[in-house]
């Protein structure tokens, strides 16, 4: 089990993985359609996207939390 202090980083890791996977899949489908080798194209688009998305989520996540905290009542 991973210690609780790593929860924010693990959350960012999982979130960036799932979101970049879905978005790159949609983008790949819209650009190429269901062609032979679609999954390979999708993974080829997803991995670089994930490597970019993960650090961005770690930086932007706290900013987004602060903005949401100001927009909602406690």
Jmol script that loads the backbone (N, CA, C; Angstrom):
load data "model"
ATOM      1  N   UNK A   1       0.839  -1.176   0.000  1.00  0.00           N
ATOM      2  CA  UNK A   1       0.000   0.000   0.000  1.00  0.00           C
ATOM      3  C   UNK A   1       0.890   1.247   0.000  1.00  0.00           C
ATOM      4  N   UNK A   2       0.414   2.283  -0.669  1.00  0.00           N
ATOM      5  CA  UNK A   2       1.153   3.538  -0.767  1.00  0.00           C
ATOM      6  C   UNK A   2       0.748   4.450   0.394  1.00  0.00           C
ATOM      7  N   UNK A   3       1.710   5.116   1.042  1.00  0.00           N
ATOM      8  CA  UNK A   3       1.363   6.028   2.149  1.00  0.00           C
ATOM      9  C   UNK A   3       0.436   7.159   1.685  1.00  0.00           C
ATOM     10  N   UNK A   4      -0.429   7.606   2.578  1.00  0.00           N
ATOM     11  CA  UNK A   4      -1.438   8.622   2.273  1.00  0.00           C
ATOM     12  C   UNK A   4      -0.823   9.938   1.807  1.00  0.00           C
ATOM     13  N   UNK A   5       0.386  10.251   2.231  1.00  0.00           N
ATOM     14  CA  UNK A   5       0.987  11.526   1.827  1.00  0.00           C
ATOM     15  C   UNK A   5       1.229  11.612   0.323  1.00  0.00           C
ATOM     16  N   UNK A   6       1.223  10.468  -0.355  1.00  0.00           N
ATOM     17  CA  UNK A   6       1.407  10.450  -1.806  1.00  0.00           C
ATOM     18  C   UNK A   6       0.082  10.504  -2.573  1.00  0.00           C
ATOM     19  N   UNK A   7      -1.030  10.623  -1.863  1.00  0.00           N
ATOM     20  CA  UNK A   7      -2.352  10.615  -2.503  1.00  0.00           C
ATOM     21  C   UNK A   7      -2.508  11.693  -3.582  1.00  0.00           C
ATOM     22  N   UNK A   8      -2.080  12.942  -3.350  1.00  0.00           N
ATOM     23  CA  UNK A   8      -2.248  13.942  -4.416  1.00  0.00           C
ATOM     24  C   UNK A   8      -1.478  13.608  -5.696  1.00  0.00           C
ATOM     25  N   UNK A   9      -0.269  13.081  -5.545  1.00  0.00           N
ATOM     26  CA  UNK A   9       0.527  12.717  -6.719  1.00  0.00           C
ATOM     27  C   UNK A   9      -0.088  11.508  -7.414  1.00  0.00           C
ATOM     28  N   UNK A  10      -0.529  10.526  -6.641  1.00  0.00           N
ATOM     29  CA  UNK A  10      -1.162   9.344  -7.224  1.00  0.00           C
ATOM     30  C   UNK A  10      -2.467   9.724  -7.932  1.00  0.00           C
ATOM     31  N   UNK A  11      -3.232  10.628  -7.324  1.00  0.00           N
ATOM     32  CA  UNK A  11      -4.460  11.105  -7.950  1.00  0.00           C
ATOM     33  C   UNK A  11      -4.140  11.763  -9.295  1.00  0.00           C
ATOM     34  N   UNK A  12      -3.136  12.627  -9.332  1.00  0.00           N
ATOM     35  CA  UNK A  12      -2.721  13.277 -10.579  1.00  0.00           C
ATOM     36  C   UNK A  12      -2.246  12.285 -11.613  1.00  0.00           C
ATOM     37  N   UNK A  13      -1.541  11.253 -11.162  1.00  0.00           N
ATOM     38  CA  UNK A  13      -1.055  10.208 -12.062  1.00  0.00           C
ATOM     39  C   UNK A  13      -2.218   9.477 -12.722  1.00  0.00           C
ATOM     40  N   UNK A  14      -3.174   9.047 -11.910  1.00  0.00           N
ATOM     41  CA  UNK A  14      -4.324   8.294 -12.428  1.00  0.00           C
ATOM     42  C   UNK A  14      -5.211   9.197 -13.290  1.00  0.00           C
ATOM     43  N   UNK A  15      -5.493  10.401 -12.823  1.00  0.00           N
ATOM     44  CA  UNK A  15      -6.335  11.321 -13.577  1.00  0.00           C
ATOM     45  C   UNK A  15      -5.720  11.655 -14.927  1.00  0.00           C
ATOM     46  N   UNK A  16      -4.443  11.982 -14.954  1.00  0.00           N
ATOM     47  CA  UNK A  16      -3.795  12.325 -16.221  1.00  0.00           C
ATOM     48  C   UNK A  16      -3.760  11.134 -17.159  1.00  0.00           C
ATOM     49  N   UNK A  17      -3.580   9.953 -16.614  1.00  0.00           N
ATOM     50  CA  UNK A  17      -3.587   8.734 -17.434  1.00  0.00           C
ATOM     51  C   UNK A  17      -4.939   8.540 -18.110  1.00  0.00           C
ATOM     52  N   UNK A  18      -5.986   8.566 -17.315  1.00  0.00           N
ATOM     53  CA  UNK A  18      -7.325   8.305 -17.847  1.00  0.00           C
ATOM     54  C   UNK A  18      -7.787   9.406 -18.799  1.00  0.00           C
ATOM     55  N   UNK A  19      -7.600  10.647 -18.409  1.00  0.00           N
ATOM     56  CA  UNK A  19      -8.062  11.754 -19.255  1.00  0.00           C
ATOM     57  C   UNK A  19      -7.299  11.805 -20.576  1.00  0.00           C
ATOM     58  N   UNK A  20      -5.998  11.675 -20.540  1.00  0.00           N
ATOM     59  CA  UNK A  20      -5.234  11.720 -21.785  1.00  0.00           C
ATOM     60  C   UNK A  20      -5.550  10.510 -22.653  1.00  0.00           C
ATOM     61  N   UNK A  21      -5.849   9.368 -22.037  1.00  0.00           N
ATOM     62  CA  UNK A  21      -6.216   8.171 -22.797  1.00  0.00           C
ATOM     63  C   UNK A  21      -7.518   8.395 -23.555  1.00  0.00           C
ATOM     64  N   UNK A  22      -8.523   8.927 -22.880  1.00  0.00           N
ATOM     65  CA  UNK A  22      -9.823   9.168 -23.504  1.00  0.00           C
ATOM     66  C   UNK A  22      -9.718  10.245 -24.584  1.00  0.00           C
ATOM     67  N   UNK A  23      -9.090  11.363 -24.251  1.00  0.00           N
ATOM     68  CA  UNK A  23      -8.997  12.473 -25.198  1.00  0.00           C
ATOM     69  C   UNK A  23      -8.177  12.088 -26.430  1.00  0.00           C
ATOM     70  N   UNK A  24      -7.073  11.401 -26.239  1.00  0.00           N
ATOM     71  CA  UNK A  24      -6.274  10.992 -27.400  1.00  0.00           C
ATOM     72  C   UNK A  24      -7.023   9.964 -28.243  1.00  0.00           C
ATOM     73  N   UNK A  25      -7.824   9.107 -27.598  1.00  0.00           N
ATOM     74  CA  UNK A  25      -8.636   8.151 -28.359  1.00  0.00           C
ATOM     75  C   UNK A  25      -9.669   8.844 -29.217  1.00  0.00           C
ATOM     76  N   UNK A  26     -10.340   9.826 -28.655  1.00  0.00           N
ATOM     77  CA  UNK A  26     -11.335  10.583 -29.418  1.00  0.00           C
ATOM     78  C   UNK A  26     -10.660  11.343 -30.558  1.00  0.00           C
ATOM     79  N   UNK A  27      -9.555  11.978 -30.259  1.00  0.00           N
ATOM     80  CA  UNK A  27      -8.836  12.733 -31.282  1.00  0.00           C
ATOM     81  C   UNK A  27      -8.325  11.823 -32.400  1.00  0.00           C
ATOM     82  N   UNK A  28      -7.780  10.685 -32.034  1.00  0.00           N
ATOM     83  CA  UNK A  28      -7.290   9.738 -33.035  1.00  0.00           C
ATOM     84  C   UNK A  28      -8.437   9.228 -33.893  1.00  0.00           C
ATOM     85  N   UNK A  29      -9.563   8.922 -33.276  1.00  0.00           N
ATOM     86  CA  UNK A  29     -10.731   8.442 -34.028  1.00  0.00           C
ATOM     87  C   UNK A  29     -11.238   9.522 -34.983  1.00  0.00           C
ATOM     88  N   UNK A  30     -11.299  10.743 -34.514  1.00  0.00           N
ATOM     89  CA  UNK A  30     -11.794  11.837 -35.369  1.00  0.00           C
ATOM     90  C   UNK A  30     -10.861  12.093 -36.552  1.00  0.00           C
ATOM     91  N   UNK A  31      -9.565  11.913 -36.359  1.00  0.00           N
ATOM     92  CA  UNK A  31      -8.604  12.195 -37.424  1.00  0.00           C
ATOM     93  C   UNK A  31      -8.368  11.017 -38.366  1.00  0.00           C
ATOM     94  N   UNK A  32      -8.410   9.802 -37.841  1.00  0.00           N
ATOM     95  CA  UNK A  32      -8.062   8.640 -38.661  1.00  0.00           C
ATOM     96  C   UNK A  32      -9.245   7.711 -38.922  1.00  0.00           C
ATOM     97  N   UNK A  33     -10.248   7.731 -38.046  1.00  0.00           N
ATOM     98  CA  UNK A  33     -11.343   6.777 -38.169  1.00  0.00           C
ATOM     99  C   UNK A  33     -10.900   5.410 -37.669  1.00  0.00           C
ATOM    100  N   UNK A  34     -11.776   4.433 -37.839  1.00  0.00           N
ATOM    101  CA  UNK A  34     -11.441   3.069 -37.398  1.00  0.00           C
ATOM    102  C   UNK A  34     -10.664   2.343 -38.496  1.00  0.00           C
ATOM    103  N   UNK A  35      -9.418   2.716 -38.653  1.00  0.00           N
ATOM    104  CA  UNK A  35      -8.553   2.122 -39.666  1.00  0.00           C
ATOM    105  C   UNK A  35      -7.789   0.944 -39.068  1.00  0.00           C
ATOM    106  N   UNK A  36      -7.198   0.138 -39.946  1.00  0.00           N
ATOM    107  CA  UNK A  36      -6.307  -0.912 -39.456  1.00  0.00           C
ATOM    108  C   UNK A  36      -5.166  -0.252 -38.692  1.00  0.00           C
ATOM    109  N   UNK A  37      -4.843  -0.803 -37.548  1.00  0.00           N
ATOM    110  CA  UNK A  37      -3.783  -0.250 -36.724  1.00  0.00           C
ATOM    111  C   UNK A  37      -4.238   0.913 -35.856  1.00  0.00           C
ATOM    112  N   UNK A  38      -5.563   1.100 -35.725  1.00  0.00           N
ATOM    113  CA  UNK A  38      -6.096   2.216 -34.927  1.00  0.00           C
ATOM    114  C   UNK A  38      -5.532   2.218 -33.520  1.00  0.00           C
ATOM    115  N   UNK A  39      -5.513   1.051 -32.860  1.00  0.00           N
ATOM    116  CA  UNK A  39      -5.045   0.994 -31.481  1.00  0.00           C
ATOM    117  C   UNK A  39      -3.583   1.432 -31.378  1.00  0.00           C
ATOM    118  N   UNK A  40      -2.780   1.058 -32.344  1.00  0.00           N
ATOM    119  CA  UNK A  40      -1.375   1.481 -32.356  1.00  0.00           C
ATOM    120  C   UNK A  40      -1.232   2.985 -32.501  1.00  0.00           C
ATOM    121  N   UNK A  41      -2.043   3.571 -33.383  1.00  0.00           N
ATOM    122  CA  UNK A  41      -2.038   5.027 -33.536  1.00  0.00           C
ATOM    123  C   UNK A  41      -2.470   5.702 -32.240  1.00  0.00           C
ATOM    124  N   UNK A  42      -3.504   5.110 -31.620  1.00  0.00           N
ATOM    125  CA  UNK A  42      -4.035   5.672 -30.380  1.00  0.00           C
ATOM    126  C   UNK A  42      -2.970   5.669 -29.282  1.00  0.00           C
ATOM    127  N   UNK A  43      -2.326   4.528 -29.092  1.00  0.00           N
ATOM    128  CA  UNK A  43      -1.286   4.439 -28.058  1.00  0.00           C
ATOM    129  C   UNK A  43      -0.122   5.365 -28.393  1.00  0.00           C
ATOM    130  N   UNK A  44       0.202   5.463 -29.686  1.00  0.00           N
ATOM    131  CA  UNK A  44       1.274   6.364 -30.113  1.00  0.00           C
ATOM    132  C   UNK A  44       0.966   7.820 -29.818  1.00  0.00           C
ATOM    133  N   UNK A  45      -0.310   8.175 -29.827  1.00  0.00           N
ATOM    134  CA  UNK A  45      -0.721   9.540 -29.481  1.00  0.00           C
ATOM    135  C   UNK A  45      -0.856   9.706 -27.973  1.00  0.00           C
ATOM    136  N   UNK A  46      -1.281   8.638 -27.298  1.00  0.00           N
ATOM    137  CA  UNK A  46      -1.555   8.737 -25.864  1.00  0.00           C
ATOM    138  C   UNK A  46      -0.296   8.871 -25.012  1.00  0.00           C
ATOM    139  N   UNK A  47       0.711   8.068 -25.259  1.00  0.00           N
ATOM    140  CA  UNK A  47       1.895   8.089 -24.386  1.00  0.00           C
ATOM    141  C   UNK A  47       2.562   9.460 -24.312  1.00  0.00           C
ATOM    142  N   UNK A  48       2.842  10.114 -25.434  1.00  0.00           N
ATOM    143  CA  UNK A  48       3.440  11.457 -25.305  1.00  0.00           C
ATOM    144  C   UNK A  48       2.482  12.440 -24.616  1.00  0.00           C
ATOM    145  N   UNK A  49       1.184  12.286 -24.870  1.00  0.00           N
ATOM    146  CA  UNK A  49       0.204  13.158 -24.221  1.00  0.00           C
ATOM    147  C   UNK A  49       0.228  12.970 -22.713  1.00  0.00           C
ATOM    148  N   UNK A  50       0.347  11.722 -22.277  1.00  0.00           N
ATOM    149  CA  UNK A  50       0.363  11.436 -20.844  1.00  0.00           C
ATOM    150  C   UNK A  50       1.605  12.024 -20.182  1.00  0.00           C
ATOM    151  N   UNK A  51       2.741  11.918 -20.852  1.00  0.00           N
ATOM    152  CA  UNK A  51       3.975  12.460 -20.285  1.00  0.00           C
ATOM    153  C   UNK A  51       3.891  13.977 -20.108  1.00  0.00           C
ATOM    154  N   UNK A  52       3.096  14.632 -20.931  1.00  0.00           N
ATOM    155  CA  UNK A  52       2.882  16.068 -20.801  1.00  0.00           C
ATOM    156  C   UNK A  52       1.788  16.351 -19.771  1.00  0.00           C
ATOM    157  N   UNK A  53       0.709  15.555 -19.810  1.00  0.00           N
ATOM    158  CA  UNK A  53      -0.452  15.799 -18.945  1.00  0.00           C
ATOM    159  C   UNK A  53      -0.128  15.613 -17.464  1.00  0.00           C
ATOM    160  N   UNK A  54       0.685  14.636 -17.122  1.00  0.00           N
ATOM    161  CA  UNK A  54       0.947  14.345 -15.712  1.00  0.00           C
ATOM    162  C   UNK A  54       1.555  15.534 -14.969  1.00  0.00           C
ATOM    163  N   UNK A  55       2.658  16.107 -15.443  1.00  0.00           N
ATOM    164  CA  UNK A  55       3.194  17.252 -14.706  1.00  0.00           C
ATOM    165  C   UNK A  55       2.257  18.469 -14.741  1.00  0.00           C
ATOM    166  N   UNK A  56       1.520  18.629 -15.827  1.00  0.00           N
ATOM    167  CA  UNK A  56       0.582  19.755 -15.896  1.00  0.00           C
ATOM    168  C   UNK A  56      -0.513  19.600 -14.850  1.00  0.00           C
ATOM    169  N   UNK A  57      -1.028  18.380 -14.682  1.00  0.00           N
ATOM    170  CA  UNK A  57      -2.058  18.138 -13.663  1.00  0.00           C
ATOM    171  C   UNK A  57      -1.506  18.446 -12.273  1.00  0.00           C
ATOM    172  N   UNK A  58      -0.267  18.088 -12.015  1.00  0.00           N
ATOM    173  CA  UNK A  58       0.324  18.354 -10.702  1.00  0.00           C
ATOM    174  C   UNK A  58       0.453  19.852 -10.430  1.00  0.00           C
ATOM    175  N   UNK A  59       0.712  20.634 -11.468  1.00  0.00           N
ATOM    176  CA  UNK A  59       0.865  22.077 -11.299  1.00  0.00           C
ATOM    177  C   UNK A  59      -0.492  22.780 -11.292  1.00  0.00           C
ATOM    178  N   UNK A  60      -1.380  22.397 -12.201  1.00  0.00           N
ATOM    179  CA  UNK A  60      -2.655  23.087 -12.367  1.00  0.00           C
ATOM    180  C   UNK A  60      -3.693  22.626 -11.340  1.00  0.00           C
ATOM    181  N   UNK A  61      -3.577  21.412 -10.837  1.00  0.00           N
ATOM    182  CA  UNK A  61      -4.545  20.889  -9.873  1.00  0.00           C
ATOM    183  C   UNK A  61      -4.748  21.775  -8.659  1.00  0.00           C
ATOM    184  N   UNK A  62      -3.694  22.178  -7.967  1.00  0.00           N
ATOM    185  CA  UNK A  62      -3.880  23.058  -6.807  1.00  0.00           C
ATOM    186  C   UNK A  62      -4.502  24.410  -7.175  1.00  0.00           C
ATOM    187  N   UNK A  63      -4.153  24.934  -8.329  1.00  0.00           N
ATOM    188  CA  UNK A  63      -4.743  26.198  -8.778  1.00  0.00           C
ATOM    189  C   UNK A  63      -6.244  26.015  -8.996  1.00  0.00           C
ATOM    190  N   UNK A  64      -6.613  24.908  -9.654  1.00  0.00           N
ATOM    191  CA  UNK A  64      -8.027  24.633  -9.897  1.00  0.00           C
ATOM    192  C   UNK A  64      -8.784  24.461  -8.581  1.00  0.00           C
ATOM    193  N   UNK A  65      -8.171  23.798  -7.600  1.00  0.00           N
ATOM    194  CA  UNK A  65      -8.820  23.630  -6.292  1.00  0.00           C
ATOM    195  C   UNK A  65      -9.074  24.983  -5.619  1.00  0.00           C
ATOM    196  N   UNK A  66      -8.095  25.900  -5.711  1.00  0.00           N
ATOM    197  CA  UNK A  66      -8.272  27.228  -5.130  1.00  0.00           C
ATOM    198  C   UNK A  66      -9.390  27.999  -5.821  1.00  0.00           C
ATOM    199  N   UNK A  67      -9.446  27.911  -7.135  1.00  0.00           N
ATOM    200  CA  UNK A  67     -10.502  28.601  -7.883  1.00  0.00           C
ATOM    201  C   UNK A  67     -11.862  28.038  -7.496  1.00  0.00           C
ATOM    202  N   UNK A  68     -11.981  26.721  -7.444  1.00  0.00           N
ATOM    203  CA  UNK A  68     -13.250  26.094  -7.057  1.00  0.00           C
ATOM    204  C   UNK A  68     -13.611  26.469  -5.631  1.00  0.00           C
ATOM    205  N   UNK A  69     -12.629  26.508  -4.752  1.00  0.00           N
ATOM    206  CA  UNK A  69     -12.881  26.889  -3.364  1.00  0.00           C
ATOM    207  C   UNK A  69     -13.443  28.293  -3.230  1.00  0.00           C
ATOM    208  N   UNK A  70     -13.067  29.173  -4.131  1.00  0.00           N
ATOM    209  CA  UNK A  70     -13.581  30.545  -4.111  1.00  0.00           C
ATOM    210  C   UNK A  70     -14.962  30.656  -4.751  1.00  0.00           C
ATOM    211  N   UNK A  71     -15.321  29.685  -5.570  1.00  0.00           N
ATOM    212  CA  UNK A  71     -16.592  29.731  -6.291  1.00  0.00           C
ATOM    213  C   UNK A  71     -17.742  29.051  -5.552  1.00  0.00           C
ATOM    214  N   UNK A  72     -17.442  28.232  -4.546  1.00  0.00           N
ATOM    215  CA  UNK A  72     -18.489  27.500  -3.844  1.00  0.00           C
ATOM    216  C   UNK A  72     -18.567  27.955  -2.392  1.00  0.00           C
ATOM    217  N   UNK A  73     -19.767  27.779  -1.813  1.00  0.00           N
ATOM    218  CA  UNK A  73     -19.954  28.068  -0.394  1.00  0.00           C
ATOM    219  C   UNK A  73     -19.492  26.884   0.433  1.00  0.00           C
ATOM    220  N   UNK A  74     -18.951  27.166   1.596  1.00  0.00           N
ATOM    221  CA  UNK A  74     -18.514  26.090   2.502  1.00  0.00           C
ATOM    222  C   UNK A  74     -19.711  25.495   3.216  1.00  0.00           C
TER     223      UNK A  74
END
end "model"
wireframe off; spacefill off
backbone 0.3
color backbone group
